[in-house]
Structure formats: C-alpha cells, structure tokens
Amino acid sequence: MKSLPHLVRLTAVFAVIGLAAAGCGRKGDLDPPSAAASKGGDVSKPTKQPGTVDKPFLLDPLL
C-alpha cells in the first residue's frame, strides 16, 4: 500500500494543473464582428494583399 499516497499526490497535482488550465483565457464578452463581416462580405476566405506571394505551408492540406 505504499503506492496509494503517491497516487493521491499525483492525482492532486493533475487536478491543480487542470484547474489552472481551465482558468486560462480572457474573461468578458466576445469581441464584436469586424467591419468586413458587418458589411456582408465573405469572411470565410481571407483577402489577399496586393503584391504578396502565396507560399504553401506543410499543414495546409489538413486545414
């Protein structure tokens, strides 16, 4: 029964870590939509800036 106190201590440590992670974030209301979304524009596709080159990323197929 020597491992029982070790198990209790480990459980307490993970509980504290879980509570700390659950407390992360920003408290308050959600941000209002941007001006582009309120004008009825298609915000699902990002707008491309003139003069930029599209460089594909390794994980793009997953998105």
PDB file of N, CA, C and O in Angstrom:
ATOM      1  N   MET A   1       0.802  -1.183   0.000  1.00  0.00           N
ATOM      2  CA  MET A   1       0.000   0.000   0.000  1.00  0.00           C
ATOM      3  C   MET A   1       0.856   1.264   0.000  1.00  0.00           C
ATOM      4  O   MET A   1       0.373   2.351   0.315  1.00  0.00           O
ATOM      5  N   LYS A   2       2.119   1.112  -0.353  1.00  0.00           N
ATOM      6  CA  LYS A   2       2.994   2.270  -0.367  1.00  0.00           C
ATOM      7  C   LYS A   2       2.690   3.191  -1.548  1.00  0.00           C
ATOM      8  O   LYS A   2       3.002   4.380  -1.500  1.00  0.00           O
ATOM      9  N   SER A   3       2.090   2.657  -2.597  1.00  0.00           N
ATOM     10  CA  SER A   3       1.839   3.479  -3.782  1.00  0.00           C
ATOM     11  C   SER A   3       0.567   4.316  -3.662  1.00  0.00           C
ATOM     12  O   SER A   3       0.349   5.195  -4.496  1.00  0.00           O
ATOM     13  N   LEU A   4      -0.273   4.082  -2.670  1.00  0.00           N
ATOM     14  CA  LEU A   4      -1.512   4.851  -2.522  1.00  0.00           C
ATOM     15  C   LEU A   4      -1.241   6.329  -2.244  1.00  0.00           C
ATOM     16  O   LEU A   4      -1.859   7.168  -2.899  1.00  0.00           O
ATOM     17  N   PRO A   5      -0.360   6.700  -1.318  1.00  0.00           N
ATOM     18  CA  PRO A   5      -0.085   8.137  -1.134  1.00  0.00           C
ATOM     19  C   PRO A   5       0.521   8.782  -2.379  1.00  0.00           C
ATOM     20  O   PRO A   5       0.261   9.947  -2.678  1.00  0.00           O
ATOM     21  N   HIS A   6       1.327   8.012  -3.096  1.00  0.00           N
ATOM     22  CA  HIS A   6       1.910   8.519  -4.332  1.00  0.00           C
ATOM     23  C   HIS A   6       0.803   8.778  -5.354  1.00  0.00           C
ATOM     24  O   HIS A   6       0.839   9.786  -6.061  1.00  0.00           O
ATOM     25  N   LEU A   7      -0.164   7.893  -5.438  1.00  0.00           N
ATOM     26  CA  LEU A   7      -1.273   8.049  -6.371  1.00  0.00           C
ATOM     27  C   LEU A   7      -2.149   9.247  -5.989  1.00  0.00           C
ATOM     28  O   LEU A   7      -2.614   9.975  -6.865  1.00  0.00           O
ATOM     29  N   VAL A   8      -2.370   9.452  -4.714  1.00  0.00           N
ATOM     30  CA  VAL A   8      -3.161  10.594  -4.246  1.00  0.00           C
ATOM     31  C   VAL A   8      -2.437  11.900  -4.572  1.00  0.00           C
ATOM     32  O   VAL A   8      -3.059  12.860  -5.029  1.00  0.00           O
ATOM     33  N   ARG A   9      -1.143  11.936  -4.341  1.00  0.00           N
ATOM     34  CA  ARG A   9      -0.352  13.128  -4.637  1.00  0.00           C
ATOM     35  C   ARG A   9      -0.353  13.418  -6.135  1.00  0.00           C
ATOM     36  O   ARG A   9      -0.495  14.569  -6.547  1.00  0.00           O
ATOM     37  N   LEU A  10      -0.196  12.387  -6.943  1.00  0.00           N
ATOM     38  CA  LEU A  10      -0.201  12.561  -8.393  1.00  0.00           C
ATOM     39  C   LEU A  10      -1.557  13.051  -8.882  1.00  0.00           C
ATOM     40  O   LEU A  10      -1.628  13.910  -9.761  1.00  0.00           O
ATOM     41  N   THR A  11      -2.625  12.512  -8.321  1.00  0.00           N
ATOM     42  CA  THR A  11      -3.969  12.953  -8.686  1.00  0.00           C
ATOM     43  C   THR A  11      -4.181  14.415  -8.304  1.00  0.00           C
ATOM     44  O   THR A  11      -4.782  15.172  -9.068  1.00  0.00           O
ATOM     45  N   ALA A  12      -3.700  14.816  -7.144  1.00  0.00           N
ATOM     46  CA  ALA A  12      -3.837  16.208  -6.710  1.00  0.00           C
ATOM     47  C   ALA A  12      -3.055  17.151  -7.623  1.00  0.00           C
ATOM     48  O   ALA A  12      -3.532  18.238  -7.946  1.00  0.00           O
ATOM     49  N   VAL A  13      -1.869  16.742  -8.035  1.00  0.00           N
ATOM     50  CA  VAL A  13      -1.065  17.573  -8.928  1.00  0.00           C
ATOM     51  C   VAL A  13      -1.773  17.760 -10.261  1.00  0.00           C
ATOM     52  O   VAL A  13      -1.837  18.876 -10.776  1.00  0.00           O
ATOM     53  N   PHE A  14      -2.309  16.678 -10.829  1.00  0.00           N
ATOM     54  CA  PHE A  14      -3.009  16.793 -12.102  1.00  0.00           C
ATOM     55  C   PHE A  14      -4.292  17.597 -11.963  1.00  0.00           C
ATOM     56  O   PHE A  14      -4.676  18.298 -12.899  1.00  0.00           O
ATOM     57  N   ALA A  15      -4.964  17.516 -10.823  1.00  0.00           N
ATOM     58  CA  ALA A  15      -6.173  18.308 -10.603  1.00  0.00           C
ATOM     59  C   ALA A  15      -5.835  19.798 -10.556  1.00  0.00           C
ATOM     60  O   ALA A  15      -6.560  20.618 -11.119  1.00  0.00           O
ATOM     61  N   VAL A  16      -4.743  20.145  -9.890  1.00  0.00           N
ATOM     62  CA  VAL A  16      -4.326  21.550  -9.825  1.00  0.00           C
ATOM     63  C   VAL A  16      -3.940  22.052 -11.213  1.00  0.00           C
ATOM     64  O   VAL A  16      -4.292  23.171 -11.587  1.00  0.00           O
ATOM     65  N   ILE A  17      -3.223  21.239 -11.974  1.00  0.00           N
ATOM     66  CA  ILE A  17      -2.843  21.636 -13.338  1.00  0.00           C
ATOM     67  C   ILE A  17      -4.088  21.807 -14.200  1.00  0.00           C
ATOM     68  O   ILE A  17      -4.176  22.756 -14.979  1.00  0.00           O
ATOM     69  N   GLY A  18      -5.038  20.907 -14.070  1.00  0.00           N
ATOM     70  CA  GLY A  18      -6.274  21.015 -14.844  1.00  0.00           C
ATOM     71  C   GLY A  18      -7.077  22.247 -14.486  1.00  0.00           C
ATOM     72  O   GLY A  18      -7.627  22.904 -15.370  1.00  0.00           O
ATOM     73  N   LEU A  19      -7.155  22.573 -13.206  1.00  0.00           N
ATOM     74  CA  LEU A  19      -7.880  23.775 -12.796  1.00  0.00           C
ATOM     75  C   LEU A  19      -7.172  25.042 -13.264  1.00  0.00           C
ATOM     76  O   LEU A  19      -7.819  26.020 -13.639  1.00  0.00           O
ATOM     77  N   ALA A  20      -5.864  25.023 -13.240  1.00  0.00           N
ATOM     78  CA  ALA A  20      -5.113  26.185 -13.712  1.00  0.00           C
ATOM     79  C   ALA A  20      -5.298  26.376 -15.215  1.00  0.00           C
ATOM     80  O   ALA A  20      -5.428  27.506 -15.685  1.00  0.00           O
ATOM     81  N   ALA A  21      -5.310  25.283 -15.968  1.00  0.00           N
ATOM     82  CA  ALA A  21      -5.508  25.382 -17.413  1.00  0.00           C
ATOM     83  C   ALA A  21      -6.933  25.815 -17.736  1.00  0.00           C
ATOM     84  O   ALA A  21      -7.150  26.532 -18.713  1.00  0.00           O
ATOM     85  N   ALA A  22      -7.897  25.395 -16.942  1.00  0.00           N
ATOM     86  CA  ALA A  22      -9.288  25.783 -17.180  1.00  0.00           C
ATOM     87  C   ALA A  22      -9.493  27.258 -16.878  1.00  0.00           C
ATOM     88  O   ALA A  22     -10.406  27.880 -17.420  1.00  0.00           O
ATOM     89  N   GLY A  23      -8.662  27.820 -16.026  1.00  0.00           N
ATOM     90  CA  GLY A  23      -8.789  29.229 -15.690  1.00  0.00           C
ATOM     91  C   GLY A  23      -8.111  30.148 -16.679  1.00  0.00           C
ATOM     92  O   GLY A  23      -8.248  31.367 -16.578  1.00  0.00           O
ATOM     93  N   CYS A  24      -7.386  29.597 -17.630  1.00  0.00           N
ATOM     94  CA  CYS A  24      -6.710  30.423 -18.626  1.00  0.00           C
ATOM     95  C   CYS A  24      -7.733  30.987 -19.600  1.00  0.00           C
ATOM     96  O   CYS A  24      -8.781  30.382 -19.830  1.00  0.00           O
ATOM     97  N   GLY A  25      -7.436  32.113 -20.154  1.00  0.00           N
ATOM     98  CA  GLY A  25      -8.324  32.710 -21.130  1.00  0.00           C
ATOM     99  C   GLY A  25      -8.692  34.121 -20.726  1.00  0.00           C
ATOM    100  O   GLY A  25      -8.199  34.657 -19.734  1.00  0.00           O
ATOM    101  N   ARG A  26      -9.557  34.698 -21.507  1.00  0.00           N
ATOM    102  CA  ARG A  26      -9.957  36.069 -21.281  1.00  0.00           C
ATOM    103  C   ARG A  26     -11.375  36.107 -20.777  1.00  0.00           C
ATOM    104  O   ARG A  26     -12.261  35.485 -21.363  1.00  0.00           O
ATOM    105  N   LYS A  27     -11.600  36.816 -19.717  1.00  0.00           N
ATOM    106  CA  LYS A  27     -12.920  36.905 -19.127  1.00  0.00           C
ATOM    107  C   LYS A  27     -13.640  38.107 -19.728  1.00  0.00           C
ATOM    108  O   LYS A  27     -13.052  39.176 -19.889  1.00  0.00           O
ATOM    109  N   GLY A  28     -14.888  37.928 -20.049  1.00  0.00           N
ATOM    110  CA  GLY A  28     -15.673  39.045 -20.556  1.00  0.00           C
ATOM    111  C   GLY A  28     -16.463  38.652 -21.779  1.00  0.00           C
ATOM    112  O   GLY A  28     -16.540  37.479 -22.145  1.00  0.00           O
ATOM    113  N   ASP A  29     -17.050  39.653 -22.404  1.00  0.00           N
ATOM    114  CA  ASP A  29     -17.868  39.427 -23.591  1.00  0.00           C
ATOM    115  C   ASP A  29     -16.994  39.070 -24.789  1.00  0.00           C
ATOM    116  O   ASP A  29     -15.789  39.319 -24.800  1.00  0.00           O
ATOM    117  N   LEU A  30     -17.631  38.482 -25.790  1.00  0.00           N
ATOM    118  CA  LEU A  30     -16.929  38.177 -27.027  1.00  0.00           C
ATOM    119  C   LEU A  30     -16.667  39.464 -27.792  1.00  0.00           C
ATOM    120  O   LEU A  30     -17.379  40.453 -27.617  1.00  0.00           O
ATOM    121  N   ASP A  31     -15.653  39.451 -28.633  1.00  0.00           N
ATOM    122  CA  ASP A  31     -15.351  40.619 -29.450  1.00  0.00           C
ATOM    123  C   ASP A  31     -16.440  40.795 -30.495  1.00  0.00           C
ATOM    124  O   ASP A  31     -16.972  39.807 -31.002  1.00  0.00           O
ATOM    125  N   PRO A  32     -16.782  42.037 -30.828  1.00  0.00           N
ATOM    126  CA  PRO A  32     -17.770  42.250 -31.887  1.00  0.00           C
ATOM    127  C   PRO A  32     -17.181  41.858 -33.236  1.00  0.00           C
ATOM    128  O   PRO A  32     -15.960  41.845 -33.392  1.00  0.00           O
ATOM    129  N   PRO A  33     -18.029  41.537 -34.218  1.00  0.00           N
ATOM    130  CA  PRO A  33     -17.501  41.169 -35.535  1.00  0.00           C
ATOM    131  C   PRO A  33     -16.784  42.347 -36.186  1.00  0.00           C
ATOM    132  O   PRO A  33     -17.053  43.507 -35.874  1.00  0.00           O
ATOM    133  N   SER A  34     -15.878  42.028 -37.086  1.00  0.00           N
ATOM    134  CA  SER A  34     -15.118  43.081 -37.757  1.00  0.00           C
ATOM    135  C   SER A  34     -16.012  43.838 -38.724  1.00  0.00           C
ATOM    136  O   SER A  34     -17.150  43.437 -38.971  1.00  0.00           O
ATOM    137  N   ALA A  35     -15.506  44.918 -39.264  1.00  0.00           N
ATOM    138  CA  ALA A  35     -16.276  45.743 -40.185  1.00  0.00           C
ATOM    139  C   ALA A  35     -16.611  44.974 -41.462  1.00  0.00           C
ATOM    140  O   ALA A  35     -17.679  45.179 -42.039  1.00  0.00           O
ATOM    141  N   ALA A  36     -15.718  44.094 -41.909  1.00  0.00           N
ATOM    142  CA  ALA A  36     -15.968  43.325 -43.127  1.00  0.00           C
ATOM    143  C   ALA A  36     -17.139  42.370 -42.946  1.00  0.00           C
ATOM    144  O   ALA A  36     -17.919  42.154 -43.874  1.00  0.00           O
ATOM    145  N   ALA A  37     -17.261  41.803 -41.761  1.00  0.00           N
ATOM    146  CA  ALA A  37     -18.359  40.875 -41.511  1.00  0.00           C
ATOM    147  C   ALA A  37     -19.686  41.610 -41.409  1.00  0.00           C
ATOM    148  O   ALA A  37     -20.719  41.075 -41.810  1.00  0.00           O
ATOM    149  N   SER A  38     -19.674  42.809 -40.886  1.00  0.00           N
ATOM    150  CA  SER A  38     -20.924  43.545 -40.742  1.00  0.00           C
ATOM    151  C   SER A  38     -21.410  44.102 -42.066  1.00  0.00           C
ATOM    152  O   SER A  38     -22.597  44.399 -42.200  1.00  0.00           O
ATOM    153  N   LYS A  39     -20.525  44.253 -43.058  1.00  0.00           N
ATOM    154  CA  LYS A  39     -20.924  44.742 -44.379  1.00  0.00           C
ATOM    155  C   LYS A  39     -21.490  43.628 -45.248  1.00  0.00           C
ATOM    156  O   LYS A  39     -21.965  43.889 -46.353  1.00  0.00           O
ATOM    157  N   GLY A  40     -21.446  42.412 -44.773  1.00  0.00           N
ATOM    158  CA  GLY A  40     -21.988  41.298 -45.542  1.00  0.00           C
ATOM    159  C   GLY A  40     -20.981  40.647 -46.457  1.00  0.00           C
ATOM    160  O   GLY A  40     -21.356  39.850 -47.316  1.00  0.00           O
ATOM    161  N   GLY A  41     -19.716  40.963 -46.296  1.00  0.00           N
ATOM    162  CA  GLY A  41     -18.685  40.357 -47.124  1.00  0.00           C
ATOM    163  C   GLY A  41     -18.444  38.910 -46.735  1.00  0.00           C
ATOM    164  O   GLY A  41     -18.838  38.481 -45.650  1.00  0.00           O
ATOM    165  N   ASP A  42     -17.799  38.155 -47.617  1.00  0.00           N
ATOM    166  CA  ASP A  42     -17.494  36.749 -47.345  1.00  0.00           C
ATOM    167  C   ASP A  42     -16.238  36.695 -46.483  1.00  0.00           C
ATOM    168  O   ASP A  42     -15.129  36.881 -46.984  1.00  0.00           O
ATOM    169  N   VAL A  43     -16.410  36.442 -45.199  1.00  0.00           N
ATOM    170  CA  VAL A  43     -15.262  36.409 -44.292  1.00  0.00           C
ATOM    171  C   VAL A  43     -14.679  35.013 -44.167  1.00  0.00           C
ATOM    172  O   VAL A  43     -13.705  34.821 -43.440  1.00  0.00           O
ATOM    173  N   SER A  44     -15.250  34.030 -44.858  1.00  0.00           N
ATOM    174  CA  SER A  44     -14.727  32.671 -44.760  1.00  0.00           C
ATOM    175  C   SER A  44     -13.427  32.517 -45.530  1.00  0.00           C
ATOM    176  O   SER A  44     -12.619  31.642 -45.219  1.00  0.00           O
ATOM    177  N   LYS A  45     -13.222  33.358 -46.529  1.00  0.00           N
ATOM    178  CA  LYS A  45     -11.991  33.299 -47.309  1.00  0.00           C
ATOM    179  C   LYS A  45     -11.167  34.549 -47.010  1.00  0.00           C
ATOM    180  O   LYS A  45     -11.683  35.664 -47.084  1.00  0.00           O
ATOM    181  N   PRO A  46      -9.903  34.370 -46.675  1.00  0.00           N
ATOM    182  CA  PRO A  46      -9.089  35.554 -46.382  1.00  0.00           C
ATOM    183  C   PRO A  46      -8.829  36.367 -47.636  1.00  0.00           C
ATOM    184  O   PRO A  46      -8.724  35.822 -48.735  1.00  0.00           O
ATOM    185  N   THR A  47      -8.726  37.673 -47.463  1.00  0.00           N
ATOM    186  CA  THR A  47      -8.429  38.530 -48.606  1.00  0.00           C
ATOM    187  C   THR A  47      -6.930  38.548 -48.823  1.00  0.00           C
ATOM    188  O   THR A  47      -6.148  38.534 -47.873  1.00  0.00           O
ATOM    189  N   LYS A  48      -6.545  38.580 -50.071  1.00  0.00           N
ATOM    190  CA  LYS A  48      -5.125  38.570 -50.411  1.00  0.00           C
ATOM    191  C   LYS A  48      -4.661  40.000 -50.627  1.00  0.00           C
ATOM    192  O   LYS A  48      -5.296  40.768 -51.349  1.00  0.00           O
ATOM    193  N   GLN A  49      -3.563  40.346 -50.003  1.00  0.00           N
ATOM    194  CA  GLN A  49      -2.996  41.674 -50.145  1.00  0.00           C
ATOM    195  C   GLN A  49      -2.296  41.767 -51.495  1.00  0.00           C
ATOM    196  O   GLN A  49      -1.653  40.810 -51.924  1.00  0.00           O
ATOM    197  N   PRO A  50      -2.415  42.906 -52.166  1.00  0.00           N
ATOM    198  CA  PRO A  50      -1.736  43.046 -53.460  1.00  0.00           C
ATOM    199  C   PRO A  50      -0.219  42.984 -53.303  1.00  0.00           C
ATOM    200  O   PRO A  50       0.352  43.565 -52.380  1.00  0.00           O
ATOM    201  N   GLY A  51       0.405  42.282 -54.206  1.00  0.00           N
ATOM    202  CA  GLY A  51       1.860  42.178 -54.196  1.00  0.00           C
ATOM    203  C   GLY A  51       2.412  41.082 -53.308  1.00  0.00           C
ATOM    204  O   GLY A  51       3.630  40.992 -53.149  1.00  0.00           O
ATOM    205  N   THR A  52       1.565  40.239 -52.718  1.00  0.00           N
ATOM    206  CA  THR A  52       2.060  39.147 -51.878  1.00  0.00           C
ATOM    207  C   THR A  52       2.078  37.851 -52.669  1.00  0.00           C
ATOM    208  O   THR A  52       1.265  37.636 -53.568  1.00  0.00           O
ATOM    209  N   VAL A  53       3.014  37.005 -52.319  1.00  0.00           N
ATOM    210  CA  VAL A  53       3.150  35.708 -52.976  1.00  0.00           C
ATOM    211  C   VAL A  53       2.599  34.646 -52.032  1.00  0.00           C
ATOM    212  O   VAL A  53       2.902  34.646 -50.839  1.00  0.00           O
ATOM    213  N   ASP A  54       1.784  33.738 -52.578  1.00  0.00           N
ATOM    214  CA  ASP A  54       1.199  32.676 -51.773  1.00  0.00           C
ATOM    215  C   ASP A  54       2.227  31.569 -51.588  1.00  0.00           C
ATOM    216  O   ASP A  54       2.580  30.877 -52.543  1.00  0.00           O
ATOM    217  N   LYS A  55       2.708  31.403 -50.354  1.00  0.00           N
ATOM    218  CA  LYS A  55       3.659  30.341 -50.048  1.00  0.00           C
ATOM    219  C   LYS A  55       2.913  29.241 -49.301  1.00  0.00           C
ATOM    220  O   LYS A  55       2.455  29.468 -48.182  1.00  0.00           O
ATOM    221  N   PRO A  56       2.779  28.057 -49.892  1.00  0.00           N
ATOM    222  CA  PRO A  56       2.058  26.980 -49.206  1.00  0.00           C
ATOM    223  C   PRO A  56       2.814  26.510 -47.966  1.00  0.00           C
ATOM    224  O   PRO A  56       4.044  26.507 -47.922  1.00  0.00           O
ATOM    225  N   PHE A  57       2.035  26.113 -46.963  1.00  0.00           N
ATOM    226  CA  PHE A  57       2.583  25.621 -45.698  1.00  0.00           C
ATOM    227  C   PHE A  57       2.434  24.112 -45.658  1.00  0.00           C
ATOM    228  O   PHE A  57       1.557  23.561 -46.323  1.00  0.00           O
ATOM    229  N   LEU A  58       3.262  23.446 -44.899  1.00  0.00           N
ATOM    230  CA  LEU A  58       3.278  21.988 -44.822  1.00  0.00           C
ATOM    231  C   LEU A  58       1.928  21.416 -44.400  1.00  0.00           C
ATOM    232  O   LEU A  58       1.510  20.381 -44.919  1.00  0.00           O
ATOM    233  N   LEU A  59       1.244  22.071 -43.471  1.00  0.00           N
ATOM    234  CA  LEU A  59      -0.008  21.550 -42.937  1.00  0.00           C
ATOM    235  C   LEU A  59      -1.253  22.088 -43.648  1.00  0.00           C
ATOM    236  O   LEU A  59      -2.367  21.824 -43.195  1.00  0.00           O
ATOM    237  N   ASP A  60      -1.100  22.820 -44.730  1.00  0.00           N
ATOM    238  CA  ASP A  60      -2.263  23.353 -45.456  1.00  0.00           C
ATOM    239  C   ASP A  60      -3.260  22.287 -45.890  1.00  0.00           C
ATOM    240  O   ASP A  60      -4.462  22.538 -45.798  1.00  0.00           O
ATOM    241  N   PRO A  61      -2.841  21.118 -46.355  1.00  0.00           N
ATOM    242  CA  PRO A  61      -3.837  20.115 -46.755  1.00  0.00           C
ATOM    243  C   PRO A  61      -4.720  19.645 -45.600  1.00  0.00           C
ATOM    244  O   PRO A  61      -5.842  19.194 -45.827  1.00  0.00           O
ATOM    245  N   LEU A  62      -4.233  19.745 -44.379  1.00  0.00           N
ATOM    246  CA  LEU A  62      -5.046  19.328 -43.240  1.00  0.00           C
ATOM    247  C   LEU A  62      -6.148  20.333 -42.927  1.00  0.00           C
ATOM    248  O   LEU A  62      -7.186  19.970 -42.373  1.00  0.00           O
ATOM    249  N   LEU A  63      -5.927  21.585 -43.278  1.00  0.00           N
ATOM    250  CA  LEU A  63      -6.913  22.620 -42.992  1.00  0.00           C
ATOM    251  C   LEU A  63      -7.946  22.622 -44.078  1.00  0.00           C
ATOM    252  O   LEU A  63      -8.882  23.421 -44.040  1.00  0.00           O
TER     253      LEU A  63
END
